[in-house]
Amino acid sequence: MNGDLFHPAGSSPSPEKAAAGSPLADRMRPATLEEMVGQQELLGERGPLRLLLTGDALPSLLLWGPPGCGKTTLARLVAGHTAARFAEYSAVAVGSKELKAVMAESARLREATGRRTVLFLDEIHRFNKAQQDALLPWVERGDVTLIGATTENPSFEVNSALISRTRLFVLKPLAPDDVRALLERALAAPAGLDGALVLADDALDALARLGEGDARASLGLLEAVAAAAAAGALPTEGAPLSAEMIGPVLQRRAARFDKSGDEHFNVISALHKSIRNSDVQAAVYWLARMLEGGEDRLYVARRLVRFASEDVGMAAPEMLARTLAARDAVHFLGPPEGDLALVQAVVDLALSPKSNALYRAEKAVRREVSEGVNPPVPLQLRNAPTRLMKETGHGAGYVYAHDTNDGIGDMDCLPAELAGHEFYRPGGRGYEQELAARMEHIRRWHEQRRSRRDGTDAD
């Protein structure tokens, strides 16, 4: 089963977690590893994390997963499974000086008693490079066992040196069924709502869905519903509360999206690839995810303009002008009125013929310029504004194309060293079919002229 670190029913949290005033999500945390369900890829009988816990030699870990998937709970219970001392900090609140003192104390404890310290550092990606580097000596000497938790991609947010000294485990978001099981447990548990509230199936499903795999978010919504019922804003007797009845209590949630984090890049990638694959339904969906998450509209417009050249290109060259028009509409109108122009551009791009010939041409010619010999400009293409330049051959052999019958000059424009090189090769879709025919006509025209000069003309 995909999902949760909380038991769906029956288990009771430790007394300190049931303290008055604690958030419902905190009160519902499991007290032991045995109470946990979900994340079976890691914690099942043959799961790699479960196997690590068979002894007391716990290595340093890095837990990567979305909010509310159980990273903090897992870190606490993993540490509790060992005989080590446990120290918990958030990288948002702790400074380097305080953390260094914890490290030094851990080293003294290990030297005096042999007991190790498990240091849980939540949101480790908030530490800068120097702060992350400062952890390395203590981890390498074994003075602390580090458990770092992050919602961001470690490849970009955690130093490679620190990654190499830890075991990375990826936690998945919770499945809706797992979140619903959590809600049912919270409704019944003495440490939770203890039966004070009864919800219909559709209300439970709505709460589970609105959390988007975040257990803490769904339990927070349930707590809000319970508070409204206790205040008399909702009926507490009679039929179970339906989704429609609790709807006014639930604030409209924003789609899961982080404008500056990993999810930002995931969703823009999904949008780009959906348009490229001509999947218009998926394209408008991912666009809506970005817009509802508060993404900068002009950022989206810039990406669409780029797409018009990179993935549509000369197959439908008018798309560059259309996406620029969408950008202007967004800038002129602003949200929400300007959002429709982005929807229009996404639909237009998704249903346009596609070609990456321009993109491939740019890559090929840049590679040639950066790695090739870069021969001088042929003399026939050089201007000759002075007598000396004319005398040295500048401009000799230049043919003004407009003065010819075919509008093509019988001369080479590439350096001799690059003769015959093809950088732009049109595809076979949309307007590029016409471009390919035109390029073939030009190629044959030059071939015939060369044949005549060589005396091998077959005409």
Kinemage of the C-alpha trace (Angstrom):
@kinemage 1
@onewidth
@group {chain A} dominant
@subgroup {mainchain}
@vectorlist {calphas} color= white
{ca met a 1} P 0.000 0.000 0.000
{ca asn a 2} L 1.297 3.438 -0.869
{ca gly a 3} L 1.424 5.881 1.912
{ca asp a 4} L 1.200 6.552 5.588
{ca leu a 5} L 3.322 6.173 8.668
{ca phe a 6} L 0.299 6.205 10.984
{ca his a 7} L -1.738 3.215 12.027
{ca pro a 8} L -5.306 3.391 10.665
{ca ala a 9} L -7.012 2.318 13.897
{ca gly a 10} L -6.562 1.203 17.452
{ca ser a 11} L -3.148 2.403 18.602
{ca ser a 12} L -2.775 5.153 21.165
{ca pro a 13} L -0.039 7.784 21.058
{ca ser a 14} L 2.229 8.407 23.994
{ca pro a 15} L 0.799 10.592 26.779
{ca glu a 16} L 3.008 13.553 25.955
{ca lys a 17} L 1.630 13.585 22.428
{ca ala a 18} L -1.890 13.651 23.761
{ca ala a 19} L -1.227 16.740 25.814
{ca ala a 20} L -3.972 19.338 25.812
{ca gly a 21} L -3.513 21.906 23.100
{ca ser a 22} L -1.384 19.731 20.809
{ca pro a 23} L -2.493 19.720 17.176
{ca leu a 24} L -4.545 16.711 16.183
{ca ala a 25} L -1.866 15.582 13.728
{ca asp a 26} L 0.734 15.509 16.493
{ca arg a 27} L -1.556 13.608 18.847
{ca met a 28} L -2.084 10.954 16.199
{ca arg a 29} L 1.587 10.129 15.647
{ca pro a 30} L 2.449 6.444 16.239
{ca ala a 31} L 4.444 5.581 19.335
{ca thr a 32} L 6.429 2.652 17.881
{ca leu a 33} L 7.631 1.357 14.553
{ca glu a 34} L 5.230 -1.555 14.952
{ca glu a 35} L 2.277 0.859 14.782
{ca met a 36} L 3.335 2.230 11.451
{ca val a 37} L 1.739 1.325 8.141
{ca gly a 38} L 2.573 2.377 4.612
{ca gln a 39} L 5.918 3.177 2.959
{ca gln a 40} L 6.187 -0.562 2.546
{ca glu a 41} L 8.987 -0.207 0.002
{ca leu a 42} L 11.127 1.063 2.875
{ca leu a 43} L 9.579 -0.479 5.961
{ca gly a 44} L 8.199 -3.812 4.816
{ca glu a 45} L 9.731 -7.060 5.945
{ca arg a 46} L 12.481 -6.841 3.313
{ca gly a 47} L 12.498 -3.059 3.021
{ca pro a 48} L 15.966 -1.473 3.091
{ca leu a 49} L 15.229 0.785 6.046
{ca arg a 50} L 13.695 -2.051 8.038
{ca leu a 51} L 16.821 -4.138 7.411
{ca leu a 52} L 19.037 -1.311 8.648
{ca leu a 53} L 17.156 -1.333 11.940
{ca thr a 54} L 17.857 -4.984 12.687
{ca gly a 55} L 20.998 -3.858 14.518
{ca asp a 56} L 22.003 -0.773 16.453
{ca ala a 57} L 24.524 0.483 13.864
{ca leu a 58} L 22.250 3.037 12.239
{ca pro a 59} L 23.960 4.979 9.420
{ca ser a 60} L 23.300 8.628 8.671
{ca leu a 61} L 20.106 9.039 6.646
{ca leu a 62} L 18.550 11.575 4.319
{ca leu a 63} L 14.748 11.464 4.057
{ca trp a 64} L 13.269 13.150 0.994
{ca gly a 65} L 9.525 13.465 0.535
{ca pro a 66} L 6.599 15.894 0.243
{ca pro a 67} L 5.044 17.616 3.258
{ca gly a 68} L 2.979 15.445 5.570
{ca cys a 69} L 4.294 12.089 4.361
{ca gly a 70} L 5.855 11.173 7.710
{ca lys a 71} L 9.510 12.227 7.572
{ca thr a 72} L 9.604 13.639 11.101
{ca thr a 73} L 7.643 10.719 12.523
{ca leu a 74} L 9.957 8.248 10.837
{ca ala a 75} L 13.082 10.021 12.104
{ca arg a 76} L 11.811 10.000 15.705
{ca leu a 77} L 10.821 6.356 15.639
{ca val a 78} L 14.000 5.232 13.884
{ca ala a 79} L 16.042 7.018 16.532
{ca gly a 80} L 13.897 5.474 19.261
{ca his a 81} L 14.670 2.049 17.835
{ca thr a 82} L 18.329 2.517 18.801
{ca ala a 83} L 20.038 3.128 22.125
{ca ala a 84} L 21.304 6.492 20.954
{ca arg a 85} L 20.483 9.889 22.408
{ca phe a 86} L 18.063 11.845 20.185
{ca ala a 87} L 18.383 15.566 19.414
{ca glu a 88} L 15.886 17.271 17.133
{ca tyr a 89} L 16.315 20.652 15.445
{ca ser a 90} L 14.898 22.574 12.503
{ca ala a 91} L 17.354 24.210 10.117
{ca val a 92} L 14.999 27.195 10.052
{ca ala a 93} L 15.452 27.898 13.766
{ca val a 94} L 18.914 26.628 14.728
{ca gly a 95} L 22.175 28.453 14.038
{ca ser a 96} L 25.641 27.103 13.353
{ca lys a 97} L 26.908 28.083 16.816
{ca glu a 98} L 24.144 26.190 18.628
{ca leu a 99} L 24.530 23.174 16.400
{ca lys a 100} L 28.289 23.116 16.919
{ca ala a 101} L 27.720 22.999 20.688
{ca val a 102} L 25.395 20.004 20.222
{ca met a 103} L 28.053 18.282 18.131
{ca ala a 104} L 30.751 18.910 20.699
{ca glu a 105} L 28.575 17.575 23.509
{ca ser a 106} L 27.807 14.498 21.402
{ca ala a 107} L 31.516 13.891 20.898
{ca arg a 108} L 32.158 14.145 24.671
{ca leu a 109} L 29.270 11.777 25.415
{ca arg a 110} L 30.544 9.230 22.916
{ca glu a 111} L 34.071 9.413 24.305
{ca ala a 112} L 32.925 9.122 27.916
{ca thr a 113} L 30.171 6.510 27.617
{ca gly a 114} L 30.319 5.135 24.088
{ca arg a 115} L 26.744 6.285 23.522
{ca arg a 116} L 26.055 7.837 20.164
{ca thr a 117} L 23.734 10.726 19.324
{ca val a 118} L 21.144 10.780 16.573
{ca leu a 119} L 20.765 14.341 15.308
{ca phe a 120} L 17.541 14.952 13.411
{ca leu a 121} L 17.786 18.082 11.291
{ca asp a 122} L 14.470 18.983 9.698
{ca glu a 123} L 14.418 21.082 6.523
{ca ile a 124} L 18.141 20.516 6.046
{ca his a 125} L 17.933 22.211 2.648
{ca arg a 126} L 17.578 25.528 4.513
{ca phe a 127} L 21.223 25.317 5.529
{ca asn a 128} L 23.657 26.992 3.157
{ca lys a 129} L 26.719 25.238 1.759
{ca ala a 130} L 29.026 26.321 4.575
{ca gln a 131} L 26.582 25.181 7.241
{ca gln a 132} L 26.144 21.814 5.545
{ca asp a 133} L 29.917 21.448 5.213
{ca ala a 134} L 30.270 22.078 8.942
{ca leu a 135} L 28.332 18.872 9.627
{ca leu a 136} L 30.752 16.677 7.700
{ca pro a 137} L 33.588 16.196 10.246
{ca trp a 138} L 31.206 15.174 13.016
{ca val a 139} L 29.375 12.731 10.744
{ca glu a 140} L 32.617 11.265 9.391
{ca arg a 141} L 34.037 10.667 12.902
{ca gly a 142} L 30.808 9.042 14.008
{ca asp a 143} L 30.189 11.557 16.775
{ca val a 144} L 26.633 11.928 15.474
{ca thr a 145} L 24.326 9.950 13.273
{ca leu a 146} L 22.627 12.521 11.094
{ca ile a 147} L 19.037 12.161 9.925
{ca gly a 148} L 18.217 14.978 7.559
{ca ala a 149} L 14.721 15.629 6.226
{ca thr a 150} L 13.889 17.697 3.164
{ca thr a 151} L 10.987 18.418 0.863
{ca glu a 152} L 13.390 19.645 -1.833
{ca asn a 153} L 15.387 17.632 -4.337
{ca pro a 154} L 18.675 16.758 -2.583
{ca ser a 155} L 20.480 16.843 -5.924
{ca phe a 156} L 20.076 20.624 -5.929
{ca glu a 157} L 19.697 21.539 -2.257
{ca val a 158} L 22.095 19.257 -0.355
{ca asn a 159} L 25.857 19.209 -0.813
{ca ser a 160} L 27.133 16.229 -2.768
{ca ala a 161} L 29.691 15.548 -0.006
{ca leu a 162} L 26.895 15.236 2.544
{ca ile a 163} L 24.788 13.092 0.217
{ca ser a 164} L 27.723 10.713 -0.251
{ca arg a 165} L 27.933 10.204 3.523
{ca thr a 166} L 24.249 9.398 4.005
{ca arg a 167} L 21.753 6.810 2.832
{ca leu a 168} L 18.985 8.479 0.835
{ca phe a 169} L 15.404 7.249 1.248
{ca val a 170} L 12.548 8.649 -0.793
{ca leu a 171} L 9.128 8.814 0.887
{ca lys a 172} L 5.982 8.918 -1.207
{ca pro a 173} L 2.918 11.102 -0.722
{ca leu a 174} L 0.038 9.399 1.031
{ca ala a 175} L -2.643 7.647 -0.973
{ca pro a 176} L -6.220 8.944 -0.440
{ca asp a 177} L -7.255 5.658 1.193
{ca asp a 178} L -4.403 5.962 3.684
{ca val a 179} L -5.365 9.529 4.554
{ca arg a 180} L -8.959 8.475 5.015
{ca ala a 181} L -7.839 5.709 7.374
{ca leu a 182} L -5.990 8.347 9.370
{ca leu a 183} L -9.103 10.489 9.561
{ca glu a 184} L -11.183 7.550 10.749
{ca arg a 185} L -8.630 6.782 13.430
{ca ala a 186} L -8.590 10.401 14.582
{ca leu a 187} L -12.390 10.493 14.807
{ca ala a 188} L -12.471 7.446 17.089
{ca ala a 189} L -9.252 7.592 19.128
{ca pro a 190} L -9.471 8.881 22.740
{ca ala a 191} L -6.451 11.063 22.040
{ca gly a 192} L -8.212 12.363 18.941
{ca leu a 193} L -11.849 13.440 18.714
{ca asp a 194} L -13.102 10.459 20.753
{ca gly a 195} L -16.329 10.027 18.781
{ca ala a 196} L -17.466 13.637 19.213
{ca leu a 197} L -17.938 14.030 15.456
{ca val a 198} L -19.494 11.735 12.829
{ca leu a 199} L -18.728 12.262 9.153
{ca ala a 200} L -20.397 10.721 6.115
{ca asp a 201} L -18.318 8.868 3.545
{ca asp a 202} L -18.336 11.744 1.098
{ca ala a 203} L -17.089 14.139 3.800
{ca leu a 204} L -14.225 11.801 4.681
{ca asp a 205} L -13.361 11.431 1.011
{ca ala a 206} L -13.398 15.212 0.571
{ca leu a 207} L -11.073 15.778 3.517
{ca ala a 208} L -8.705 13.063 2.302
{ca arg a 209} L -8.682 14.498 -1.212
{ca leu a 210} L -8.151 18.113 -0.144
{ca gly a 211} L -4.987 17.167 1.732
{ca glu a 212} L -3.361 16.042 -1.531
{ca gly a 213} L -1.419 13.296 0.218
{ca asp a 214} L -0.449 15.489 3.179
{ca ala a 215} L -1.623 13.812 6.400
{ca arg a 216} L -1.024 16.911 8.473
{ca ala a 217} L -3.128 19.037 6.125
{ca ser a 218} L -6.081 16.628 6.157
{ca leu a 219} L -5.989 16.259 9.933
{ca gly a 220} L -5.845 20.029 10.222
{ca leu a 221} L -8.981 20.299 8.088
{ca leu a 222} L -10.695 17.711 10.273
{ca glu a 223} L -9.714 19.701 13.348
{ca ala a 224} L -11.252 22.822 11.789
{ca val a 225} L -14.499 20.968 11.149
{ca ala a 226} L -14.539 19.699 14.747
{ca ala a 227} L -13.967 23.218 16.065
{ca ala a 228} L -16.809 24.567 13.934
{ca ala a 229} L -19.124 21.822 15.192
{ca ala a 230} L -18.159 22.518 18.798
{ca ala a 231} L -18.908 26.198 18.281
{ca gly a 232} L -22.396 25.389 16.986
{ca ala a 233} L -21.653 26.293 13.378
{ca leu a 234} L -22.417 22.716 12.288
{ca pro a 235} L -25.080 20.273 13.474
{ca thr a 236} L -23.713 17.656 15.857
{ca glu a 237} L -26.783 15.461 16.165
{ca gly a 238} L -28.700 13.372 13.690
{ca ala a 239} L -27.247 12.196 10.382
{ca pro a 240} L -23.482 12.212 9.813
{ca leu a 241} L -22.088 15.448 8.401
{ca ser a 242} L -21.892 15.383 4.614
{ca ala a 243} L -19.343 17.013 2.316
{ca glu a 244} L -21.889 19.705 1.472
{ca met a 245} L -22.506 20.480 5.148
{ca ile a 246} L -18.816 20.910 6.016
{ca gly a 247} L -17.978 22.699 2.749
{ca pro a 248} L -18.369 26.270 4.115
{ca val a 249} L -15.877 25.497 6.894
{ca leu a 250} L -13.122 24.442 4.521
{ca gln a 251} L -11.152 27.252 3.001
{ca arg a 252} L -10.459 26.910 -0.681
{ca arg a 253} L -7.123 25.177 -0.862
{ca ala a 254} L -4.345 26.040 -3.303
{ca ala a 255} L -3.086 23.272 -5.544
{ca arg a 256} L 0.125 21.618 -4.396
{ca phe a 257} L 2.741 23.836 -5.968
{ca asp a 258} L 5.933 25.528 -4.784
{ca lys a 259} L 6.902 28.491 -6.904
{ca ser a 260} L 10.577 28.202 -6.020
{ca gly a 261} L 11.019 24.544 -5.129
{ca asp a 262} L 11.173 21.144 -6.734
{ca glu a 263} L 7.460 21.035 -7.508
{ca his a 264} L 7.845 24.199 -9.575
{ca phe a 265} L 10.240 22.405 -11.923
{ca asn a 266} L 8.169 19.211 -11.913
{ca val a 267} L 5.000 20.995 -13.017
{ca ile a 268} L 6.592 23.222 -15.654
{ca ser a 269} L 8.276 20.096 -17.023
{ca ala a 270} L 4.904 18.339 -17.129
{ca leu a 271} L 3.361 21.309 -18.943
{ca his a 272} L 6.147 21.487 -21.504
{ca lys a 273} L 6.148 17.756 -22.216
{ca ser a 274} L 2.351 17.575 -22.429
{ca ile a 275} L 2.304 20.351 -25.052
{ca arg a 276} L 5.147 18.652 -26.930
{ca asn a 277} L 3.130 15.428 -26.975
{ca ser a 278} L 0.044 17.287 -28.293
{ca asp a 279} L -1.929 16.248 -25.198
{ca val a 280} L -4.145 19.297 -24.913
{ca gln a 281} L -6.126 18.013 -21.905
{ca ala a 282} L -2.995 17.385 -19.845
{ca ala a 283} L -1.487 20.679 -20.992
{ca val a 284} L -4.380 22.820 -19.754
{ca tyr a 285} L -4.434 20.837 -16.491
{ca trp a 286} L -0.759 21.465 -15.704
{ca leu a 287} L -1.191 25.101 -16.667
{ca ala a 288} L -4.055 25.382 -14.180
{ca arg a 289} L -1.893 23.769 -11.475
{ca met a 290} L 0.686 26.494 -11.978
{ca leu a 291} L -1.796 29.348 -12.108
{ca glu a 292} L -3.750 28.153 -9.061
{ca gly a 293} L -0.468 27.767 -7.187
{ca gly a 294} L 0.315 31.456 -7.766
{ca glu a 295} L 2.983 31.100 -10.446
{ca asp a 296} L 4.233 34.290 -12.079
{ca arg a 297} L 2.138 34.623 -15.246
{ca leu a 298} L 4.947 36.237 -17.195
{ca tyr a 299} L 7.216 33.302 -16.336
{ca val a 300} L 4.662 30.954 -17.900
{ca ala a 301} L 4.359 33.259 -20.924
{ca arg a 302} L 8.137 33.262 -21.389
{ca arg a 303} L 8.204 29.478 -21.330
{ca leu a 304} L 5.467 29.322 -23.955
{ca val a 305} L 7.348 31.763 -26.191
{ca arg a 306} L 10.414 29.557 -25.856
{ca phe a 307} L 8.330 26.490 -26.681
{ca ala a 308} L 7.081 28.162 -29.867
{ca ser a 309} L 10.638 28.164 -31.202
{ca glu a 310} L 12.009 25.032 -29.548
{ca asp a 311} L 9.249 22.511 -30.214
{ca val a 312} L 7.012 24.054 -32.868
{ca gly a 313} L 9.565 26.067 -34.769
{ca met a 314} L 9.147 26.395 -38.499
{ca ala a 315} L 6.417 23.756 -38.614
{ca ala a 316} L 4.083 26.583 -37.540
{ca pro a 317} L 6.199 29.767 -37.402
{ca glu a 318} L 3.147 31.903 -36.653
{ca met a 319} L 3.112 30.440 -33.135
{ca leu a 320} L 5.989 32.686 -32.115
{ca ala a 321} L 3.870 35.756 -32.842
{ca arg a 322} L 0.838 34.211 -31.158
{ca thr a 323} L 2.681 33.391 -27.952
{ca leu a 324} L 4.160 36.882 -27.902
{ca ala a 325} L 0.616 38.204 -28.248
{ca ala a 326} L -0.401 36.038 -25.276
{ca arg a 327} L 2.470 37.491 -23.278
{ca asp a 328} L 1.285 41.021 -24.138
{ca ala a 329} L -2.283 40.135 -23.121
{ca val a 330} L -1.084 38.785 -19.784
{ca his a 331} L 0.978 41.902 -19.161
{ca phe a 332} L -1.871 44.201 -20.226
{ca leu a 333} L -4.715 42.478 -18.380
{ca gly a 334} L -3.055 40.754 -15.438
{ca pro a 335} L -4.739 37.884 -13.571
{ca pro a 336} L -7.314 36.536 -13.698
{ca glu a 337} L -8.435 38.080 -17.017
{ca gly a 338} L -5.070 37.518 -18.684
{ca asp a 339} L -5.004 33.845 -17.701
{ca leu a 340} L -7.345 33.000 -20.554
{ca ala a 341} L -4.718 34.178 -23.024
{ca leu a 342} L -2.305 31.628 -21.533
{ca val a 343} L -4.926 28.890 -21.874
{ca gln a 344} L -5.434 29.924 -25.498
{ca ala a 345} L -1.697 29.824 -26.179
{ca val a 346} L -1.310 26.402 -24.529
{ca val a 347} L -4.175 24.918 -26.550
{ca asp a 348} L -2.809 26.482 -29.740
{ca leu a 349} L 0.699 25.134 -29.104
{ca ala a 350} L -0.526 21.678 -28.141
{ca leu a 351} L -2.530 21.319 -31.350
{ca ser a 352} L 0.123 22.807 -33.644
{ca pro a 353} L 2.405 20.656 -35.793
{ca lys a 354} L 5.708 20.137 -34.004
{ca ser a 355} L 9.319 20.335 -35.105
{ca asn a 356} L 12.542 20.587 -33.151
{ca ala a 357} L 14.591 21.249 -36.291
{ca leu a 358} L 15.420 24.792 -35.174
{ca tyr a 359} L 16.519 23.516 -31.768
{ca arg a 360} L 18.740 20.858 -33.359
{ca ala a 361} L 20.165 23.399 -35.790
{ca glu a 362} L 21.057 25.770 -32.960
{ca lys a 363} L 22.797 22.980 -31.049
{ca ala a 364} L 24.685 21.785 -34.109
{ca val a 365} L 25.913 25.183 -35.214
{ca arg a 366} L 26.899 26.201 -31.675
{ca arg a 367} L 28.880 22.990 -31.354
{ca glu a 368} L 30.619 23.705 -34.661
{ca val a 369} L 31.470 27.260 -33.604
{ca ser a 370} L 32.747 26.232 -30.168
{ca glu a 371} L 34.639 23.107 -31.258
{ca gly a 372} L 35.402 23.683 -34.950
{ca val a 373} L 38.219 25.563 -36.682
{ca asn a 374} L 36.186 28.741 -37.373
{ca pro a 375} L 37.718 29.611 -40.746
{ca pro a 376} L 37.750 33.224 -41.958
{ca val a 377} L 34.791 34.776 -43.773
{ca pro a 378} L 35.019 34.064 -47.540
{ca leu a 379} L 36.237 37.086 -49.505
{ca gln a 380} L 33.066 37.310 -51.595
{ca leu a 381} L 31.026 37.955 -48.448
{ca arg a 382} L 33.243 40.735 -47.092
{ca asn a 383} L 32.444 44.384 -47.617
{ca ala a 384} L 35.038 46.532 -49.380
{ca pro a 385} L 34.553 50.154 -48.311
{ca thr a 386} L 38.180 51.130 -49.143
{ca arg a 387} L 40.395 50.791 -52.212
{ca leu a 388} L 42.894 48.667 -50.317
{ca met a 389} L 40.201 46.211 -49.330
{ca lys a 390} L 39.040 45.950 -52.945
{ca glu a 391} L 42.606 45.404 -54.089
{ca thr a 392} L 43.031 42.571 -51.594
{ca gly a 393} L 39.964 40.771 -52.952
{ca his a 394} L 37.284 41.801 -50.508
{ca gly a 395} L 33.893 41.433 -52.179
{ca ala a 396} L 35.311 39.740 -55.283
{ca gly a 397} L 32.824 37.215 -56.665
{ca tyr a 398} L 29.853 38.525 -54.729
{ca val a 399} L 26.545 38.092 -56.557
{ca tyr a 400} L 23.600 40.337 -55.608
{ca ala a 401} L 20.750 37.814 -55.431
{ca his a 402} L 18.050 40.339 -56.376
{ca asp a 403} L 19.723 40.921 -59.736
{ca thr a 404} L 19.404 37.269 -60.771
{ca asn a 405} L 16.439 35.649 -62.514
{ca asp a 406} L 16.007 33.033 -59.797
{ca gly a 407} L 16.767 35.277 -56.851
{ca ile a 408} L 19.796 33.124 -55.945
{ca gly a 409} L 23.448 34.054 -56.353
{ca asp a 410} L 25.790 31.468 -57.809
{ca met a 411} L 28.297 31.552 -54.982
{ca asp a 412} L 29.150 29.725 -51.766
{ca cys a 413} L 28.428 31.427 -48.435
{ca leu a 414} L 29.970 28.855 -46.111
{ca pro a 415} L 33.764 28.706 -45.812
{ca ala a 416} L 35.291 26.045 -48.048
{ca glu a 417} L 36.208 24.010 -44.964
{ca leu a 418} L 32.508 23.692 -44.110
{ca ala a 419} L 31.166 23.104 -47.623
{ca gly a 420} L 28.249 20.678 -47.567
{ca his a 421} L 27.565 21.006 -43.840
{ca glu a 422} L 23.879 20.852 -42.919
{ca phe a 423} L 22.852 22.459 -39.667
{ca tyr a 424} L 19.149 23.055 -40.276
{ca arg a 425} L 17.237 20.046 -41.563
{ca pro a 426} L 13.497 20.694 -41.762
{ca gly a 427} L 11.056 18.093 -40.549
{ca gly a 428} L 8.093 16.769 -42.465
{ca arg a 429} L 5.249 18.475 -40.613
{ca gly a 430} L 3.332 21.669 -41.208
{ca tyr a 431} L 5.022 24.559 -42.967
{ca glu a 432} L 8.384 22.776 -42.842
{ca gln a 433} L 7.202 20.573 -45.689
{ca glu a 434} L 7.214 23.684 -47.870
{ca leu a 435} L 10.590 24.738 -46.482
{ca ala a 436} L 12.042 21.332 -47.231
{ca ala a 437} L 10.814 21.571 -50.830
{ca arg a 438} L 12.283 25.064 -51.137
{ca met a 439} L 15.641 23.918 -49.749
{ca glu a 440} L 15.681 20.994 -52.166
{ca his a 441} L 14.998 23.372 -55.073
{ca ile a 442} L 17.903 25.602 -53.984
{ca arg a 443} L 20.204 22.599 -53.566
{ca arg a 444} L 19.396 21.305 -57.054
{ca trp a 445} L 19.860 24.816 -58.500
{ca his a 446} L 23.403 25.029 -57.120
{ca glu a 447} L 24.135 21.456 -58.169
{ca gln a 448} L 23.169 22.244 -61.743
{ca arg a 449} L 25.386 25.350 -61.782
{ca arg a 450} L 28.340 23.374 -60.451
{ca ser a 451} L 27.721 20.661 -63.045
{ca arg a 452} L 27.765 23.232 -65.846
{ca arg a 453} L 31.009 24.738 -64.602
{ca asp a 454} L 32.544 21.261 -64.387
{ca gly a 455} L 31.226 20.278 -67.817
{ca thr a 456} L 29.168 17.426 -66.412
{ca asp a 457} L 25.729 18.966 -66.837
{ca ala a 458} L 23.269 16.274 -67.768
{ca asp a 459} L 20.591 18.746 -68.984
